[in-house]
Amino acid sequence: MATIKVPDHVPSPAEDCEQLRKAFQGWGTNEDLIISILAHRNAAQRSLIRKTYADLYGEDLLKELDKELSSDFERIVLLWTLEPADRDAFMVYEATRILTRNNLAIVEIACTRTSIQLYKVRQAYHARYKRSLEGDVAYHTSGDIRKLLFPLISSLRYEGDEVNQTWAKSEAKILHEKIASKEYNHEELIRILTTRSKAQLLATFNHYNNEYGNAINKDLKADPKDEYLKLLRTTIKSLTFPERHFAKILRLAINKLGTDEWALARVVASRAEIDMERIKEEYYRRNSIPLDRAIAKDTSGDFERMVLELIGHGDA
């Protein structure tokens, strides 16, 4: 469900590279030209452009973009141009730094990528930072949060649709018992959330709802300010209804006093080629305003134009 609009006739990677080179030369950078090319190429095409640029000019396109652009516009263009696994590796790295710490972003990546994608993220992290992603996540967290994040980010879930209803029923009971007795960090609760397939968990949560009369996330709202409980709720939402999670992140990013451009860039760059149409539908359903219009009201300049191109806007 990609939203980016790739033209019917796509120029060759060499032609795109020539145009990008032009955009970098002369007085000032031609941001419009950069947007017109990169925002309208899919992941495979962008990868080829980077490779061709290095072959033609002996330079890394990402470094050129980094040199020529600035601020939030630079951030979203770089995120978008990175290979998906590299992008996720970079975002996890950022999320473990003291100044940009964001455990929620780690949960989001761990729960909304497939097992193979997550494996590639761990490989990319090795290559990029010369150490293990799991090691960094464990080092920069502690207590209950580490108990949850470490197995989440290391997970190799089964991806199929097969569901065992007996497990679903018994594990719904376990989850209910642990939540009722406020044992939110119990190893069984963490085991279920971090190892079961998404289809299996959906069946378990349906049993939970039917048997105990409440959605599981409602029962986990005992203390809305508790970060660990918030991460548990994010885990459940990201695994079962990712579009709801992303719509909420976008709403919070836009409706803050001052926009959270990092959150906006993170979601748009990583979901534009995956489920942005569903996210837009969910956003509208929950907020009664189209996402493109909400973004246009709250952002400006090149950053706004790039974001709107990537979400496939109408006329914001």
Disulfide bonds with the S-S distance in Angstrom:
none
